[in-house]
Amino acid sequence: MTTEGVRDLIVIGGGPAGSTTAAMLAQMGYHVTVCEHDVFPRHHVGEALQPASLELLDMHLGLGPKLAEAKFHPKFGALYEWGESNER
């Protein structure tokens, strides 16, 4: 699929992945509509940001200061592997 000439996109789901995708596409010049059933912000017991996501949200969207101000509880129970290597 080519996006040449496409300027209007729909992202289904406004959770962390959908909202980040929509924001990054908007920064690239696309007109993005996010479709979400629930009302945000919403709180879920046990919901936390994983440390690896903080770097991405700051680097790509400049949200570092806002996230620090919000005082999200970090979640340290995840493993991320970047790149193609399977070495541990």
N, C-alpha and C positions, 0 to 999 in steps of 0.2 A: 504494500500500500504506500502510495506517495502522499505527502501532505502539501505538495506544491500547490499554491493557490488557496489552500484550506485555511480559514481564519476562525471559524466557529467550531468549537469542540464541546462535547458534553462528557463530564466525568460522573460516573455513577458511584455514589458513596462519598460522604464528606468526613470520614474518619481520618486517622493519621496519614494513611497512604493516599487516599483520594484528595485530601486537601493539599498535601504537599505536591502531588502531581499537578493539580490545578494551578497552584501558585507558581510552580516552575514553568508551566506552559504559558501562563499569563506574562511572566517575565520575558519569555521568548517572543512575545507579540501576538499570541493567540487570544481570541475572545473566548473565554471559558465559562460554561455554566456548570455548576455543581448541583446534582440532584441528590437529596438526602431526605429520608423519611423522618428522622429524629431531630429534635431541637438541640442545638449546641450553644454554649458548652454544657456538657452533662457529666455527671460524676458516676463512676462505677467503682465499687469496692474492689480494691486490688489493682486498679489501673495505674500504671506508672510508665514513665519514659525510660527506655533503656539507654545506657550511656552512649552507645554507638550512634543512636539517632540524634543526640544533642549536637554532635559535630556536623552532621549532615544538615540539620535545620539551621545551624548558625552559618555554615559555609555557603549554602545555596540560597538561603532565604534571609539571612541576617537576623535571625530570631534569638541569638544567644542572650543578649541583655534582657529581653522580655521573658525568656524561659527562666533565667536566673531569678528575676523579680517574682515570678509566679511560684517559686519554691516547690517545684514538682519533686516528688520522692523518687530517687533513682532506683532502678531495678537491676540487680546484679546477677540474675539467674539466667543469662542467655549467652550463647556463644555465636560469634560472628566470624565468618571466614571471607576475606576479600581476595579477589583474584581467582586464578585457576588452580593454584597449588592445593594439594590435599595433605600437605605435611602438617604435623601438629607439634 
